[in-house]
C-alpha cells in the first residue's frame, strides 16, 4: 500500500493530523468485509516512535542521523498490505524523492501521497510557545531550532510526481479530507490500483560495468557547464543553461558549487542501486536539478 508523507512547519499539528488519519483508516479497515481491505494494517512512524528528541535538529550531523532513522523505519515497514504514515518534518525535496523511490520500488498503488498541514507560521509559533511550557521531551522546539526549520522548509509542490497527489489541510479544518485520501489509497469503488514498474524502480539483474563511472562523470560534466556559465554571466541571476541538449533553469539567486555538489551527491546516492540506462543519466540529472531549484 502507499506511503503517506505528512509534512508542514514545526509545531503545525502534523502528529495530530496523523493520528486522525490512523484512526480513520483503522475504522475503515475494521468495517470492511472485502478481503483485500480487511487484511490491511496501518503503521505510524514519527520522532516519538523512533525515540528522537527535538534537539536532534540543532546540529547537521544529528539531523542527518534522524532522517536516516526515519528512512530505514519507512523502508522496513513498506509492504503491499501496509499503509505507512510518515509523520515528520519531511521538509527536504530530495528526501521526499528518496522515499518516493522506495515506495515505488515496492510496487504499491499510488506510491506516495502527501498530506501538507497548512498551519500558518504565526499559529505554529503560538503552538510552539505553549508546547515549550509543557514538561517532557515531546514538547516544542527551542526558538532558534524552530526559526531555522521554518526558514529551510521546502513546501511540497503537487506539480512534481513525487509530491503528488497532494492534499493540503487548512488550519481551520476539523479533519483532513478523509474520503479523498482513502480513494487515492484504495482506488475507485475499492478496486486496488495497479502500478507498473519502470527503469527508475526496478533493479536490473546486472549493472553495466562502467555504470558508476558514467554516473559520476556525467553529473560532474553538468555541474562544470553550469559553473562555467555563471563565470561568464557574473552579476546575472536566474537564466537558462543549455547542457548537452537539455536545459537547466537556474534559480533567481546564484548557485554555489557546494550547493550543486550537495544535489549531485543526493542524485548519485538515489541512483547508485536503481540503475538508470546510461543514455538517461544526463536528462534525469538535469530534471533532478530543475526540481531542486524550483
Backbone bond lengths (Angstrom), bond angles and torsions (degrees), N, CA, C in turn:
res aa  C-N    CA-C-N  psi(-1)  N-CA   C-N-CA  omega(-1)  CA-C   N-CA-C  phi
1 X - - - 1.460 - - 1.523 109.22 -
2 X 1.326 117.04 166.14 1.461 119.67 -174.40 1.517 113.84 -68.80
3 X 1.306 113.16 163.43 1.450 123.11 170.89 1.521 108.17 -97.21
4 X 1.317 116.84 130.26 1.463 121.07 176.69 1.521 107.80 -105.97
5 X 1.323 116.38 115.78 1.453 121.74 178.53 1.519 109.02 -97.39
6 X 1.312 116.47 118.70 1.461 121.76 177.54 1.523 107.37 -98.32
7 X 1.322 117.00 127.67 1.464 120.05 -179.64 1.523 110.00 -135.81
8 X 1.314 115.09 163.88 1.459 120.78 -179.85 1.506 109.45 162.05
9 X 1.321 116.12 172.74 1.456 120.82 177.44 1.529 110.38 -62.53
10 X 1.330 117.86 158.96 1.463 119.17 175.41 1.526 110.50 -60.43
11 X 1.317 116.28 142.03 1.474 123.50 179.80 1.527 112.45 60.86
12 X 1.325 116.41 31.87 1.467 120.48 179.68 1.523 112.55 -90.94
13 X 1.332 117.02 -7.12 1.464 120.28 -179.08 1.513 113.04 100.22
14 X 1.329 117.75 24.37 1.465 121.32 -177.63 1.527 111.78 -63.05
15 X 1.336 116.43 -42.97 1.467 119.42 -178.94 1.525 110.63 -67.65
16 X 1.317 117.27 -37.90 1.464 121.09 176.60 1.527 110.23 -60.08
17 X 1.339 117.08 -47.23 1.468 121.11 179.12 1.533 110.88 -66.02
18 X 1.329 116.54 -38.02 1.466 119.94 179.74 1.517 110.94 -63.71
19 X 1.326 116.67 -41.71 1.465 120.01 178.52 1.530 111.17 -65.57
20 X 1.344 116.75 -34.84 1.459 119.61 175.07 1.528 110.42 -61.68
21 X 1.336 116.10 -43.01 1.467 120.20 179.41 1.529 110.89 -64.24
22 X 1.328 116.52 -43.14 1.465 120.24 -179.94 1.527 110.12 -59.08
23 X 1.324 116.73 -48.37 1.469 120.75 -178.79 1.525 111.59 -62.05
24 X 1.336 116.53 -42.14 1.468 119.82 -178.91 1.534 110.92 -66.84
25 X 1.323 117.10 -45.57 1.467 120.44 -179.08 1.525 111.22 -63.89
26 X 1.319 117.03 -42.52 1.462 119.68 179.78 1.522 111.34 -63.45
27 X 1.333 116.27 -38.14 1.475 119.44 177.56 1.520 110.57 -65.94
28 X 1.330 117.04 -40.66 1.462 121.43 178.11 1.531 110.75 -61.67
29 X 1.323 115.74 -44.30 1.463 120.52 -177.63 1.524 110.80 -65.72
30 X 1.328 116.76 -44.81 1.467 121.05 -178.59 1.523 112.32 -65.90
31 X 1.345 115.60 -31.46 1.461 119.20 -177.14 1.528 112.91 -84.29
32 X 1.326 117.65 -10.98 1.456 120.86 -174.86 1.528 111.24 -84.02
33 X 1.325 114.91 142.36 1.463 120.92 175.23 1.523 111.42 -102.07
34 X 1.325 116.81 -0.37 1.462 121.29 -179.84 1.522 109.34 -84.86
35 X 1.321 116.32 130.33 1.464 121.32 -173.00 1.523 112.46 -60.40
36 X 1.353 116.47 -40.30 1.456 118.64 -175.55 1.523 112.38 -71.91
37 X 1.335 117.57 -13.27 1.466 121.48 176.30 1.526 110.43 -100.21
38 X 1.321 117.58 -42.57 1.466 121.09 -176.58 1.522 112.84 -64.78
39 X 1.345 117.52 -20.83 1.460 118.65 -179.81 1.536 112.67 -87.11
40 X 1.330 116.74 -2.79 1.461 120.56 -178.12 1.521 111.39 -72.61
41 X 1.312 115.67 154.06 1.464 121.93 173.70 1.519 108.48 -132.51
42 X 1.330 116.06 161.60 1.459 122.20 -178.40 1.524 109.31 -121.39
43 X 1.328 116.24 130.61 1.463 121.57 178.69 1.524 108.75 -121.83
44 X 1.326 116.53 128.82 1.467 122.34 177.38 1.523 109.33 -106.41
45 X 1.324 116.15 128.12 1.466 121.68 178.92 1.523 108.41 -123.24
46 X 1.331 116.65 123.92 1.463 120.39 175.96 1.528 109.41 -153.61
47 X 1.333 116.82 -175.23 1.465 120.17 -177.41 1.522 111.60 -59.87
48 X 1.344 116.15 -35.22 1.459 119.39 -178.63 1.527 111.51 -67.61
49 X 1.326 117.48 -44.79 1.472 119.98 -179.63 1.521 111.25 -68.29
50 X 1.350 116.47 -24.68 1.465 120.96 179.82 1.523 112.09 -92.34
51 X 1.337 116.95 -4.67 1.463 120.55 179.51 1.510 113.94 71.50
52 X 1.339 117.44 32.88 1.466 122.08 -178.38 1.527 110.86 -101.31
53 X 1.315 116.57 137.08 1.458 121.02 177.54 1.524 110.14 -91.49
54 X 1.328 116.37 167.25 1.478 120.70 178.99 1.530 111.58 -65.90
55 X 1.327 116.74 -24.42 1.467 119.49 -175.44 1.525 113.37 -71.01
56 X 1.345 117.92 -11.41 1.473 118.21 179.82 1.524 111.04 -64.66
57 X 1.347 117.10 -19.22 1.457 120.27 -178.24 1.523 112.71 -87.76
58 X 1.328 116.69 6.98 1.465 119.77 179.10 1.522 111.98 -80.55
59 X 1.324 116.66 -36.74 1.461 121.59 -177.02 1.525 110.43 -116.58
60 X 1.333 115.75 146.36 1.466 121.02 -177.12 1.521 111.54 -61.36
61 X 1.331 117.65 -40.77 1.456 120.87 -176.76 1.529 111.12 -66.18
62 X 1.334 117.71 -48.14 1.462 119.68 -179.14 1.529 111.10 -67.76
63 X 1.328 116.68 -32.37 1.463 119.59 177.64 1.528 110.38 -67.74
64 X 1.324 116.37 -40.09 1.467 120.35 177.34 1.523 110.61 -62.99
65 X 1.327 116.69 -40.18 1.461 120.45 177.89 1.531 110.86 -64.77
66 X 1.343 116.49 -36.00 1.463 120.27 179.16 1.526 110.60 -65.87
67 X 1.330 116.80 -41.68 1.470 120.12 177.26 1.522 110.40 -64.22
68 X 1.320 116.55 -39.00 1.468 120.22 178.63 1.530 110.50 -63.70
69 X 1.324 116.55 -37.68 1.467 120.26 178.66 1.524 110.48 -65.72
70 X 1.329 116.94 -42.73 1.465 120.29 178.12 1.528 110.34 -64.32
71 X 1.325 116.00 -44.58 1.466 120.55 -179.38 1.534 110.85 -59.00
72 X 1.333 116.84 -45.79 1.464 120.87 -178.90 1.521 111.07 -64.66
73 X 1.348 116.49 -41.34 1.465 120.34 -179.04 1.525 110.86 -65.55
74 X 1.331 116.52 -41.47 1.472 120.49 178.50 1.521 110.23 -64.31
75 X 1.325 116.20 -44.80 1.474 120.54 -178.67 1.516 111.35 -60.62
76 X 1.344 116.84 -40.05 1.470 120.30 179.50 1.525 111.34 -68.15
77 X 1.329 116.83 -35.39 1.470 120.45 -173.66 1.523 113.12 -81.75
78 X 1.341 117.57 -24.31 1.459 120.15 -175.82 1.531 111.51 -59.60
79 X 1.313 115.83 135.99 1.458 121.34 178.25 1.511 109.80 -169.14
80 X 1.312 116.60 165.61 1.462 120.54 -175.37 1.519 112.86 -69.41
81 X 1.335 117.65 -20.24 1.465 120.60 -179.13 1.528 112.01 -114.69
82 X 1.329 116.75 20.30 1.461 120.70 -177.60 1.525 110.51 -126.93
83 X 1.323 115.69 127.91 1.463 121.36 172.01 1.524 106.46 -93.64
84 X 1.317 117.11 114.60 1.464 121.86 -178.16 1.526 109.09 -102.01
85 X 1.323 115.83 125.03 1.467 121.27 177.04 1.521 107.75 -110.47
86 X 1.330 116.58 112.07 1.462 122.32 179.28 1.515 108.20 -95.63
87 X 1.316 115.29 99.37 1.459 122.20 -178.04 1.522 108.57 -95.54
88 X 1.321 115.67 94.99 1.459 120.00 179.63 1.512 109.50 -152.53
89 X 1.328 116.07 -177.71 1.463 118.83 178.05 1.529 110.16 -62.28
90 X 1.348 116.64 -45.29 1.474 121.81 177.23 1.525 111.33 43.95
91 X 1.327 114.99 46.55 1.469 120.15 -170.68 1.523 113.83 -95.07
92 X 1.327 118.02 -5.12 1.461 121.12 -178.32 1.531 109.38 -100.46
93 X 1.328 116.26 125.20 1.467 120.51 -177.67 1.526 111.63 -58.44
94 X 1.315 116.44 -42.57 1.459 119.36 -178.59 1.517 112.59 -63.61
95 X 1.332 117.17 -34.48 1.469 121.07 178.43 1.515 110.54 -69.95
96 X 1.342 117.29 -39.50 1.467 120.39 177.39 1.528 109.87 -64.57
97 X 1.320 117.06 -37.80 1.465 120.88 178.27 1.529 110.62 -65.05
98 X 1.332 115.90 -38.98 1.463 120.28 179.42 1.523 110.80 -63.02
99 X 1.329 117.28 -44.06 1.459 121.20 178.14 1.524 111.20 -67.20
100 X 1.331 116.15 -36.15 1.469 120.81 175.97 1.525 110.35 -58.03
101 X 1.322 117.09 -44.17 1.466 120.86 -179.56 1.528 110.84 -64.69
102 X 1.323 117.10 -39.66 1.458 119.83 179.43 1.531 110.71 -64.50
103 X 1.343 116.69 -42.94 1.462 119.95 -179.99 1.519 110.91 -65.91
104 X 1.314 116.80 -38.89 1.463 119.85 -179.05 1.524 111.21 -69.97
105 X 1.329 116.55 -31.86 1.465 120.19 179.18 1.524 111.72 -64.32
106 X 1.339 117.32 -26.95 1.454 121.39 177.32 1.531 110.87 -77.38
107 X 1.349 115.75 -7.67 1.463 123.09 -178.68 1.528 110.57 59.11
108 X 1.334 114.80 49.49 1.454 120.48 177.45 1.518 109.69 -90.61
109 X 1.326 119.24 148.64 1.458 121.15 175.42 1.522 110.13 -59.45
110 X 1.326 116.80 138.81 1.461 124.52 176.94 1.524 113.41 69.36
111 X 1.337 118.51 -18.87 1.466 123.99 179.99 1.522 110.93 67.03
112 X 1.338 116.70 -77.39 1.457 120.47 -179.78 1.518 110.19 -137.74
113 X 1.324 114.52 150.67 1.455 121.29 169.42 1.516 107.07 -124.07
114 X 1.319 116.49 146.42 1.456 120.76 178.15 1.516 109.25 -112.12
115 X 1.319 115.91 129.73 1.460 122.31 173.75 1.522 106.36 -114.75
116 X 1.323 116.29 108.00 1.454 121.68 -178.97 1.524 109.17 -95.70
117 X 1.322 116.55 118.22 1.460 121.53 179.41 1.529 107.49 -83.68
118 X 1.326 115.62 103.59 1.462 120.99 -170.26 1.516 114.97 -86.99
119 X 1.322 117.57 49.68 1.456 121.13 177.21 1.527 109.41 -78.81
120 X 1.333 119.14 128.36 1.468 121.18 179.42 1.527 111.53 -59.94
121 X 1.332 116.28 153.40 1.465 121.30 -176.68 1.521 111.90 -58.34
122 X 1.326 117.28 -42.71 1.467 119.66 -178.32 1.524 111.61 -62.51
123 X 1.329 116.46 -39.20 1.464 119.29 176.92 1.520 110.51 -65.67
124 X 1.337 116.28 -38.37 1.470 120.34 178.19 1.526 110.45 -61.76
125 X 1.344 116.35 -40.10 1.476 120.04 178.83 1.529 110.56 -61.97
126 X 1.326 116.59 -43.72 1.463 120.31 179.89 1.530 110.86 -62.95
127 X 1.333 115.42 -44.84 1.466 119.68 179.25 1.523 110.21 -62.78
128 X 1.343 115.93 -41.95 1.462 120.19 -178.33 1.526 111.44 -63.84
129 X 1.335 117.04 -38.74 1.462 120.54 178.44 1.526 110.84 -62.82
130 X 1.317 116.64 -39.67 1.466 120.29 177.57 1.524 110.96 -66.38
131 X 1.334 116.03 -42.41 1.463 120.16 -178.82 1.527 111.94 -65.36
132 X 1.345 116.50 -33.55 1.458 119.63 179.69 1.525 112.25 -63.47
133 X 1.311 116.41 -26.45 1.463 120.93 -178.97 1.521 112.20 -81.73
134 X 1.340 115.81 -11.24 1.459 119.44 -179.88 1.524 110.40 -86.01
135 X 1.324 118.21 141.73 1.472 120.52 179.15 1.525 111.37 -72.29
136 X 1.328 115.52 158.47 1.462 119.94 176.62 1.516 112.27 103.41
137 X 1.329 116.53 161.28 1.473 121.94 -176.15 1.522 114.35 -77.10
138 X 1.338 117.14 -12.57 1.469 120.05 -175.03 1.520 112.55 -96.31
139 X 1.329 117.14 20.44 1.456 120.51 179.50 1.506 111.99 -79.05
140 X 1.344 115.97 -142.71 1.458 119.73 -176.90 1.518 112.85 -84.73
141 X 1.329 114.27 -178.71 1.459 122.18 177.14 1.529 108.58 -95.28
142 X 1.322 117.03 142.65 1.460 119.61 172.43 1.531 109.17 -58.18
143 X 1.342 116.26 149.59 1.464 121.07 -170.69 1.527 113.08 -53.45
144 X 1.335 117.64 -43.56 1.465 119.65 -177.65 1.524 111.20 -66.69
145 X 1.343 116.86 -38.66 1.469 120.11 178.19 1.527 109.90 -67.04
146 X 1.339 116.27 -43.53 1.465 121.01 -179.78 1.525 110.96 -57.56
147 X 1.339 116.96 -50.61 1.464 120.36 -176.69 1.520 111.18 -65.05
148 X 1.319 117.20 -36.91 1.459 120.63 179.69 1.523 111.39 -66.07
149 X 1.332 116.77 -41.20 1.465 120.66 179.67 1.528 111.08 -68.13
150 X 1.319 116.91 -38.32 1.463 120.33 176.65 1.528 110.38 -61.90
151 X 1.332 115.98 -43.38 1.469 121.45 -178.64 1.524 111.71 -62.81
152 X 1.332 116.69 -36.17 1.462 120.40 -174.49 1.528 113.60 -92.31
153 X 1.313 117.63 -1.31 1.465 119.96 -175.50 1.533 111.32 -66.97
154 X 1.322 116.38 128.04 1.464 123.19 177.51 1.527 108.28 -108.10
155 X 1.314 115.36 101.82 1.462 121.36 -173.65 1.528 111.21 -62.95
156 X 1.326 117.96 138.72 1.476 120.26 178.25 1.524 111.76 -60.03
157 X 1.309 114.99 146.70 1.461 121.87 179.22 1.527 107.93 -121.50
158 X 1.332 116.06 111.92 1.453 120.71 -177.13 1.512 114.51 -64.36
159 X 1.344 117.91 -8.64 1.460 121.37 179.08 1.532 111.49 -80.63
160 X 1.339 117.52 -18.20 1.463 119.34 177.69 1.521 109.49 -91.44
161 X 1.310 116.82 146.75 1.465 120.36 -171.86 1.518 112.03 -67.08
162 X 1.367 118.40 -29.23 1.462 118.49 -178.27 1.531 112.27 -85.97
163 X 1.333 117.39 -5.66 1.466 120.72 174.63 1.526 111.41 -111.45
164 X 1.312 116.70 18.09 1.463 119.52 179.66 1.537 109.38 -130.56
165 X 1.341 118.23 150.61 1.461 125.58 -3.27 1.531 111.70 -68.93
166 X 1.330 115.57 146.41 1.462 121.62 -176.64 1.521 109.75 -116.35
167 X 1.330 116.00 126.45 1.460 122.18 177.07 1.527 108.66 -116.99
168 X 1.325 116.17 120.26 1.464 120.70 178.92 1.522 109.46 -100.68
169 X 1.334 116.07 130.80 1.466 121.77 -179.36 1.526 108.52 -107.40
170 X 1.334 118.74 105.33 1.466 120.57 178.02 1.524 111.72 -62.01
171 X 1.316 116.18 151.88 1.456 122.10 -178.60 1.528 111.80 -57.61
172 X 1.347 116.48 -35.25 1.466 120.82 -175.07 1.523 113.34 -76.31
173 X 1.342 118.11 -18.32 1.463 120.50 -175.94 1.538 110.87 -73.19
174 X 1.322 115.07 136.79 1.465 119.80 -178.94 1.520 111.94 -69.38
175 X 1.333 116.66 -33.64 1.464 121.01 -177.77 1.533 109.65 -140.73
176 X 1.322 117.30 160.57 1.460 120.46 170.26 1.534 109.42 -67.96
177 X 1.344 118.01 167.65 1.476 120.48 176.89 1.532 110.55 -75.17
178 X 1.335 115.61 77.36 1.460 121.78 -172.07 1.526 113.34 -51.50
179 X 1.318 116.28 -51.32 1.467 119.76 -172.55 1.520 112.03 -65.88
180 X 1.330 116.65 -39.94 1.469 119.38 179.07 1.523 111.19 -65.07
181 X 1.325 115.35 -40.07 1.463 119.18 178.75 1.526 110.41 -67.16
182 X 1.327 116.74 -41.55 1.466 120.62 179.86 1.528 111.30 -63.68
183 X 1.334 117.28 -41.56 1.464 120.36 178.31 1.521 111.12 -63.21
184 X 1.333 115.93 -38.24 1.467 118.90 178.24 1.531 110.78 -67.45
185 X 1.336 116.28 -31.26 1.461 120.62 178.01 1.520 112.24 -72.60
186 X 1.322 115.94 -51.08 1.465 122.05 -169.72 1.519 112.47 -93.28
187 X 1.313 117.04 -32.11 1.453 120.21 -175.61 1.514 111.12 103.66
188 X 1.312 116.20 176.23 1.451 121.79 -178.59 1.521 111.26 -70.28
189 X 1.310 115.58 130.76 1.472 123.04 177.14 1.522 112.49 54.31
190 X 1.354 114.98 35.69 1.456 119.40 174.32 1.513 115.35 74.87
191 X 1.332 118.39 7.92 1.466 121.37 179.43 1.513 108.63 -88.82
192 X 1.315 116.78 116.57 1.448 120.52 -178.09 1.516 111.43 -62.08
193 X 1.327 114.69 136.86 1.460 119.42 178.84 1.518 110.25 -78.80
194 X 1.315 115.18 150.61 1.451 120.55 178.45 1.524 108.80 -96.54
195 X 1.320 116.19 149.06 1.456 120.86 176.19 1.521 108.15 -119.79
196 X 1.317 114.66 133.33 1.457 119.89 179.73 1.523 109.42 -97.58
197 X 1.322 117.97 128.25 1.464 119.76 177.93 1.517 110.84 -67.14
198 X 1.329 116.37 155.40 1.462 120.09 174.22 1.519 109.34 -141.54
199 X 1.318 116.62 -178.99 1.459 120.52 -174.55 1.518 112.75 -62.57
200 X 1.344 116.99 -26.55 1.460 119.68 -176.09 1.518 112.41 -73.94
201 X 1.340 117.85 -22.00 1.462 119.51 -171.58 1.515 114.65 -125.04
202 X 1.305 118.78 0.06 1.459 120.90 179.10 1.521 109.09 -109.83
203 X 1.315 116.02 124.51 1.451 120.13 179.02 1.520 110.65 -68.37
204 X 1.316 116.54 131.69 1.455 120.59 175.56 1.526 108.74 -77.76
205 X 1.318 117.64 148.54 1.461 119.39 -178.45 1.515 113.55 -61.28
206 X 1.303 116.81 -31.88 1.463 120.09 178.88 1.513 108.62 -151.04
207 X 1.324 116.87 128.44 1.464 120.69 -178.67 1.519 109.67 -74.82
208 X 1.337 115.40 149.19 1.450 119.33 173.39 1.519 107.92 -61.65
209 X 1.323 116.48 140.33 1.460 121.19 -169.28 1.527 112.87 -56.88
210 X 1.332 118.01 -33.06 1.461 120.27 -176.97 1.518 112.05 -107.49
211 X 1.346 116.96 23.52 1.461 120.09 -175.78 1.526 112.17 -60.59
212 X 1.335 117.23 -49.78 1.463 120.02 -178.46 1.524 111.65 -63.39
213 X 1.314 115.91 -35.68 1.470 119.65 176.60 1.519 110.42 -63.17
214 X 1.331 117.34 -45.62 1.458 121.23 179.59 1.532 111.28 -65.82
215 X 1.328 116.01 -38.28 1.462 120.28 178.23 1.523 110.37 -60.78
216 X 1.319 116.32 -46.56 1.462 121.17 179.95 1.529 111.48 -67.24
217 X 1.316 116.41 -45.82 1.470 122.01 -175.67 1.530 111.22 -66.37
218 X 1.332 117.63 -46.42 1.457 121.36 -175.87 1.523 111.56 -65.94
219 X 1.339 116.32 -44.95 1.466 118.92 -179.05 1.528 111.35 -65.59
220 X 1.344 117.28 -36.25 1.468 119.96 178.40 1.526 111.00 -67.64
221 X 1.326 117.00 -37.35 1.470 120.03 178.34 1.526 111.57 -63.37
222 X 1.332 116.55 -38.03 1.466 120.01 177.61 1.522 109.88 -63.39
223 X 1.336 117.27 -44.05 1.458 121.01 179.01 1.520 111.17 -63.30
224 X 1.330 117.01 -40.99 1.469 120.32 179.37 1.531 110.86 -61.07
225 X 1.329 116.71 -40.65 1.462 120.55 179.52 1.527 110.86 -63.92
226 X 1.324 116.78 -42.09 1.466 120.63 179.73 1.524 110.53 -64.43
227 X 1.332 117.78 -44.18 1.463 120.76 -179.61 1.523 111.44 -65.23
228 X 1.323 117.47 -38.58 1.467 120.60 177.19 1.521 110.68 -63.70
229 X 1.346 116.21 -40.36 1.462 120.50 178.96 1.525 110.51 -62.63
230 X 1.329 116.39 -42.29 1.468 119.79 -179.44 1.523 111.55 -67.14
231 X 1.343 117.79 -33.87 1.471 120.55 176.12 1.518 111.51 -64.74
232 X 1.340 115.91 -35.41 1.466 120.42 -179.03 1.525 112.87 -82.29
233 X 1.338 117.30 -8.79 1.471 121.22 -178.31 1.527 109.79 -130.53
234 X 1.338 114.65 50.74 1.460 120.43 -178.72 1.530 109.86 -61.33
235 X 1.324 115.53 134.61 1.462 120.48 179.37 1.509 114.14 91.69
236 X 1.337 116.81 -16.19 1.457 120.16 178.93 1.532 109.62 -85.76
237 X 1.308 115.51 146.32 1.464 120.04 176.59 1.521 108.85 -118.88
238 X 1.313 116.10 146.94 1.455 119.79 -177.35 1.521 110.45 70.99
239 X 1.285 115.60 -162.63 1.453 120.19 178.53 1.508 112.37 115.37
240 X 1.328 115.25 165.36 1.452 121.62 -179.23 1.521 108.96 -116.97
241 X 1.314 115.55 128.48 1.456 121.25 -177.56 1.523 108.85 -112.32
242 X 1.320 115.92 123.53 1.456 120.50 176.91 1.524 108.76 -83.18
243 X 1.324 115.56 121.25 1.461 120.83 -176.87 1.520 108.58 -126.14
244 X 1.308 116.07 98.09 1.460 120.25 176.20 1.509 114.38 55.83
245 X 1.317 117.76 39.23 1.457 121.16 178.58 1.514 113.78 93.85
246 X 1.325 117.44 -15.07 1.459 121.72 175.38 1.526 109.24 -103.76
247 X 1.317 117.06 165.38 1.456 121.22 -173.93 1.525 111.00 -124.69
248 X 1.334 115.63 125.21 1.460 121.86 175.98 1.521 108.50 -100.15
249 X 1.317 116.81 125.69 1.463 122.33 178.44 1.520 108.53 -98.20
250 X 1.338 115.44 103.99 1.457 120.11 -177.31 1.531 110.87 -72.97
251 X 1.319 117.83 150.77 1.468 120.67 178.90 1.521 111.51 -73.59
252 X 1.320 115.90 177.97 1.469 121.17 -175.59 1.522 112.69 -72.56
253 X 1.311 117.89 -12.76 1.463 121.31 177.16 1.528 109.25 -117.78
254 X 1.341 115.30 154.48 1.463 119.99 -178.33 1.531 110.64 -60.77
255 X 1.318 116.35 143.02 1.464 121.85 179.80 1.520 108.34 -104.21
256 X 1.323 116.19 124.24 1.463 120.34 -179.03 1.525 110.77 -81.78
257 X 1.329 115.44 161.79 1.463 120.28 177.74 1.531 111.95 -62.21
258 X 1.351 119.65 -41.72 1.468 118.47 176.71 1.529 112.76 -59.57
259 X 1.335 117.69 -37.00 1.459 120.27 177.26 1.524 110.91 -63.24
260 X 1.321 115.69 -45.25 1.460 120.59 179.99 1.531 110.98 -63.93
261 X 1.323 115.35 -42.07 1.467 119.11 -179.59 1.523 110.99 -65.08
262 X 1.339 117.69 -35.57 1.457 120.59 178.09 1.526 110.68 -63.52
263 X 1.349 116.75 -44.84 1.459 121.05 178.57 1.530 110.04 -63.84
264 X 1.317 115.54 -40.17 1.470 120.24 179.60 1.528 110.74 -62.41
265 X 1.329 117.13 -44.24 1.471 120.29 179.59 1.522 110.74 -62.42
266 X 1.339 116.75 -39.71 1.456 120.18 177.73 1.525 110.72 -61.12
267 X 1.334 116.60 -45.62 1.460 121.19 -178.67 1.536 110.58 -62.99
268 X 1.325 116.53 -44.55 1.465 120.09 179.84 1.514 110.55 -63.44
269 X 1.334 116.73 -41.27 1.461 120.24 178.78 1.522 111.73 -62.10
270 X 1.336 116.28 -39.88 1.463 120.46 -179.42 1.522 112.42 -68.81
271 X 1.324 116.67 -31.35 1.470 120.31 -172.28 1.524 113.62 -109.96
272 X 1.323 116.92 8.53 1.464 119.64 179.54 1.527 111.49 -65.05
273 X 1.344 116.12 -35.64 1.461 119.93 -179.96 1.520 112.12 -103.97
274 X 1.346 117.01 -37.21 1.469 119.98 177.86 1.532 107.74 -82.13
275 X 1.315 115.46 84.58 1.467 120.52 -168.97 1.525 113.04 -66.31
276 X 1.326 115.45 124.96 1.455 121.49 171.55 1.520 108.87 -84.88
277 X 1.324 116.48 156.59 1.461 118.80 167.96 1.527 107.10 -64.91
278 X 1.311 117.08 141.48 1.463 119.31 -176.52 1.521 112.04 -57.67
279 X 1.325 116.35 -31.54 1.467 119.75 179.52 1.525 112.41 -71.61
280 X 1.342 117.09 -14.30 1.467 121.10 -178.62 1.521 112.98 -99.07
281 X 1.323 118.64 -9.48 1.462 121.05 -175.85 1.525 111.02 -59.42
282 X 1.318 116.41 -47.64 1.468 121.46 -175.67 1.521 111.00 -60.06
283 X 1.331 116.66 -54.37 1.467 120.88 -177.15 1.529 111.39 -64.53
284 X 1.328 117.23 -37.62 1.461 120.37 -179.64 1.523 111.47 -67.21
285 X 1.324 116.74 -38.48 1.464 119.47 179.21 1.520 111.31 -68.84
286 X 1.323 116.86 -39.36 1.464 120.30 176.91 1.526 110.14 -62.57
287 X 1.321 116.60 -42.01 1.468 120.38 177.41 1.522 110.85 -62.28
288 X 1.333 116.92 -40.26 1.465 120.80 179.38 1.527 110.98 -66.43
289 X 1.347 117.00 -39.69 1.453 120.63 176.44 1.536 110.94 -60.95
290 X 1.334 115.57 -46.75 1.466 119.48 -178.14 1.536 111.31 -62.28
291 X 1.335 116.21 -38.85 1.469 118.91 179.04 1.528 110.44 -68.48
292 X 1.340 117.95 -32.86 1.457 121.34 179.47 1.527 110.78 -72.54
293 X 1.331 116.34 -30.96 1.464 120.01 -179.71 1.533 111.94 -82.28
294 X 1.343 117.55 -19.59 1.478 120.69 -173.38 1.526 111.73 -65.07
